[in-house]
């Protein structure tokens, strides 16, 4: 039964991702935990592996179209990859320590991360809707022609990479905010750069999670079967669907899900 339901739900999640750009991990991991009763450690690891294929396919397409900033991808990856492996290393230490329950800790980490990402995205959306003329203080732009700019990029990448390694969440959404805030990328290259850096990050993160032994291929394959065509369909119909109400509904659902994960 689950083998039939999981591709269906993954297909629906894929449509949402294609429509709104909201990260699949924020939706698929809670879905595995709450609907399919998958232990959090297995849900996170399986989702990391499942998400990798979508990101790699997308990044190849953007590479062919030259709709990405190679320099930004390179320097972010130099930080995010070691950061994610460090996060996976923390999970290894937690698992080896019998005093702590890996599933319980990951449940809280996942909930806190989704909550923070959702709140940031929701505040940003509401400011744009209700206060379009409101100007937030401009953050410094990272200049990759300087050593300082490269170091700043690596540092931000390492921090966010560690979060991805621990929870599978934020490989796209938090990095997208960084690309907008610190690199001022135009819309044409924003999505491609975000997907490409996420593909590199998740590829190494997935290898790390495979070493944990918590990847369930009976979950990964149905997610692939459902989410990939869902994303393709979502991108096709995104031009005719009003996105702001849809995003608000999804953010509200994510808020409730994250609070349930935490408490």
Secondary structure, DSSP 4 states (H G I P E B T S, - for coil): -HHHHHHHHHHHHHHHHHHH---HHHHHHHHHHHTS---HHHHHHHHHHHHHHHHHHHHHHHHHHT-S-HHHHHHHHHHHHHHHHHHHHHHHHHHH-TTS-HHHHHHHHHHHHHHHHHHHHHHHHHHHHH-TT--PPPPPPP-TTSHHHHHHHHHHHHHHHHHHHHHS--TTHHHHHHHHHHH---HHHHHHHHHHHHHHHHHHHHHHHHHHT---HHHHHHHHHHHHHHHHHHHHHTTTS-HHHHHHHHHHHHHHHHHHHH-
